[in-house]
Amino acid sequence: MQLTDPDLVTPSLVVDRKRLADNAERLRRRFSDHPVKLRTHLKTVKALEPAHMAMPSERGPAAVSTLREAEVFGRAGVTDLMYAVGIAPQKLERVVALRYEGIDLKIIADNSAAADAIGAAARRHGTGIPTLIELDVDGHRSGVAHGDADALLEVARTLYENDCLEGVMTHAGESYALSDSRSLAKAAEEERRGTVSMAGILEEAGMRCATVSIGSTPTAFSLADTAGITEIRAGVYLFFDLCQAGIGVCGIEDIALSVLATVIGHQRDKGWTIIDAGWMALSTDRSTKDQAVDQYLGLVCDVDGMPIDDLVVVRANQEHGIVATRPGSGATMAELPVGTRLRILPNHACATAAQHERYSVVDDGLEIAATWERFGGW
Amino acid sequence: MQLTDPDLVTPSLVVDRKRLADNAERLRRRFSDHPVKLRTHLKTVKALEPAHMAMPSERGPAAVSTLREAEVFGRAGVTDLMYAVGIAPQKLERVVALRYEGIDLKIIADNSAAADAIGAAARRHGTGIPTLIELDVDGHRSGVAHGDADALLEVARTLYENDCLEGVMTHAGESYALSDSRSLAKAAEEERRGTVSMAGILEEAGMRCATVSIGSTPTAFSLADTAGITEIRAGVYLFFDLCQAGIGVCGIEDIALSVLATVIGHQRDKGWTIIDAGWMALSTDRSTKDQAVDQYLGLVCDVDGMPIDDLVVVRANQEHGIVATRPGSGATMAELPVGTRLRILPNHACATAAQHERYSVVDDGLEIAATWERFGGW
């Protein structure tokens, strides 16, 4: 079947396998001479086939954002996993159950209450639960504050005494707000240095950090020196998206994900073309809103995947997208008759992919070569 | 199981069945003395049990926003259906196939290209495909422009000649931007009058409108006079949400939907409590952004569903929500230890529900009385 086939349901999620393979290879090559593991974050793809294209082995390593992902990927053989969201005490029994299944699931924590609960679960089950202490290097979100040795050591000691201390990890999420290579390189180096120095505090206190893990797609593509770290995590790079293009770590032509849509009408006096992909298919993500080029709810391409100049989805309802020229661009609206197939590039691949149950896979053309099932839930 | 049970996975979608029943009853009662059908839009609930609570009969009537919904609900016996998104010509074969299954699926169109395709499909199959002409009464989205009799008659004649003209329909989507009862009543009356006058143009031309359908939750709750219309459509009223509360058609205490989440950490110097519900569970919908009270990504309640003053989800990543007091409110952050269960009221119930696979059903308490499976896709 081709993307132009009337029987193909729209909206549909399309992935260009060639671009995906190139994106995977680009990050792999970047660190091929460094003694670090690349731990792909599978929250973006949530499907086995693209995961296997990214990982060095069937076993991983990989990161996940939900225990459902740990279950599905773990039971499919991806056993070297990190659940990279601070653990809720209530989830520990499920973590231990997955570990008993032979899945080497590591967890993260940034506070004493969580560490106490992890220690108690480890004692209850008579087995360590490998835990990384989450560090905050850029004020983005969670993590023990950089330089707060007391907080770090308090969490670490509880884990260490219960045979649960695996190492430290950070996510330099503030890098998403950057857009020049110099700032990105600086953010990446600060992420590395901050993480290594906090690991050093633990080592000095006699607690070994087997794993020193950092990562975000922008910093992973901007890091020069890997001294002191053992692994790098990234996920969205497999698909890339308009937000990453705005940051500058990829080009529009590298984006491997798009939403196939069909024109269903026009409001010509307003310059609107209406498509059957609304926020249900695109998500309402507006990650490019504060970037130099606002892509609104997505950049419109023809069915071959070539961007149509300054054509964006300006508004969306549940199952309607309103396509128009980018406000202020002065561009002329292309004539797109009812029935025309279009492809919309996403602002944020993780959010757009999450709206769909499967991928239609193409290899740099219109022919659908495969279908990959996605999963969701927690 | 209770909402406080450690084994209950968070984030989870919770629906309060008592509130849902009350909301359904409120709209039913509103039109019980009027000679109009209430056609519930099932795009919000996407599950059979709440659909049955809203519809007067197992057969419907109901509206859907995707052909997948038409298939699932239709095959479950909800056979009086309107697919309320302008038809793409490519979808007509699937529509006809569903009609051959005995599902009385009606479609909508607002342009000649679509009408031509519908006429051709009807001739090809030797059977009418009941179609409503979509009208634009408020400039919101799709539809033949109000007063454009030529465009209306052109679309209508093609449908009529092919035994496909069922009537007219509108959706007064601009009502979502209103917030006082006077403006809402005016918008509802304009929706009604505009639709009835366009139906009159068809009647004068000798083409009967069996169905004159209007609707949106805000206008359905604001309409006084139903003269000339045969049915009213609404969907989000079954759950209501913060956006509808901001518009003024419900109270916060009527909202039947929430996302159960667990506290996983804090950044106390910033006044942040971090929960395990990010945009994957809440959606990134910001419908209340321009209302008098900005609810950010959702209003935070305790596990019993009581709002905690001025506590909102100020930011979200994929699986992290950052809870803080509403900026500018001057409120003091409540102490919410790691492991605390919270419930987040959604800005937009359709968008939040769409992120989940099932509902945990409570009856105005903590006990989970049932689980309802949702579906998605196209």
Chai-1 contact restraints between the chains, C-beta under 6 A:
chainA,res_idxA,chainB,res_idxB,connection_type,confidence,min_distance_angstrom,max_distance_angstrom,comment,restraint_id
A,P6,B,Q90,contact,1.0,0.0,6.0,A-B,restraint_1
A,V9,B,W378,contact,1.0,0.0,6.0,A-B,restraint_2
A,K43,B,Q318,contact,1.0,0.0,6.0,A-B,restraint_3
A,S65,B,Q318,contact,1.0,0.0,6.0,A-B,restraint_4
A,S65,B,E319,contact,1.0,0.0,6.0,A-B,restraint_5
A,V85,B,E319,contact,1.0,0.0,6.0,A-B,restraint_6
A,G86,B,I264,contact,1.0,0.0,6.0,A-B,restraint_7
A,G86,B,G265,contact,1.0,0.0,6.0,A-B,restraint_8
A,A88,B,T262,contact,1.0,0.0,6.0,A-B,restraint_9
A,A88,B,I264,contact,1.0,0.0,6.0,A-B,restraint_10
A,A88,B,D276,contact,1.0,0.0,6.0,A-B,restraint_11
A,P89,B,G339,contact,1.0,0.0,6.0,A-B,restraint_12
A,Q90,B,P6,contact,1.0,0.0,6.0,A-B,restraint_13
A,D110,B,G265,contact,1.0,0.0,6.0,A-B,restraint_14
A,N111,B,G265,contact,1.0,0.0,6.0,A-B,restraint_15
A,A113,B,V338,contact,1.0,0.0,6.0,A-B,restraint_16
A,A114,B,V338,contact,1.0,0.0,6.0,A-B,restraint_17
A,R141,B,H320,contact,1.0,0.0,6.0,A-B,restraint_18
A,S142,B,G265,contact,1.0,0.0,6.0,A-B,restraint_19
A,S142,B,I274,contact,1.0,0.0,6.0,A-B,restraint_20
A,T262,B,A88,contact,1.0,0.0,6.0,A-B,restraint_21
A,I264,B,G86,contact,1.0,0.0,6.0,A-B,restraint_22
A,I264,B,A88,contact,1.0,0.0,6.0,A-B,restraint_23
A,G265,B,G86,contact,1.0,0.0,6.0,A-B,restraint_24
A,G265,B,D110,contact,1.0,0.0,6.0,A-B,restraint_25
A,G265,B,N111,contact,1.0,0.0,6.0,A-B,restraint_26
A,G265,B,S142,contact,1.0,0.0,6.0,A-B,restraint_27
A,I274,B,S142,contact,1.0,0.0,6.0,A-B,restraint_28
A,D276,B,A88,contact,1.0,0.0,6.0,A-B,restraint_29
A,T284,B,T284,contact,1.0,0.0,6.0,A-B,restraint_30
A,T284,B,D285,contact,1.0,0.0,6.0,A-B,restraint_31
A,D285,B,T284,contact,1.0,0.0,6.0,A-B,restraint_32
A,Q318,B,K43,contact,1.0,0.0,6.0,A-B,restraint_33
A,Q318,B,S65,contact,1.0,0.0,6.0,A-B,restraint_34
A,Q318,B,C350,contact,1.0,0.0,6.0,A-B,restraint_35
A,E319,B,S65,contact,1.0,0.0,6.0,A-B,restraint_36
A,E319,B,V85,contact,1.0,0.0,6.0,A-B,restraint_37
A,H320,B,R141,contact,1.0,0.0,6.0,A-B,restraint_38
A,V338,B,A113,contact,1.0,0.0,6.0,A-B,restraint_39
A,V338,B,A114,contact,1.0,0.0,6.0,A-B,restraint_40
A,G339,B,P89,contact,1.0,0.0,6.0,A-B,restraint_41
A,C350,B,Q318,contact,1.0,0.0,6.0,A-B,restraint_42
A,E357,B,G377,contact,1.0,0.0,6.0,A-B,restraint_43
A,G377,B,E357,contact,1.0,0.0,6.0,A-B,restraint_44
A,W378,B,V9,contact,1.0,0.0,6.0,A-B,restraint_45
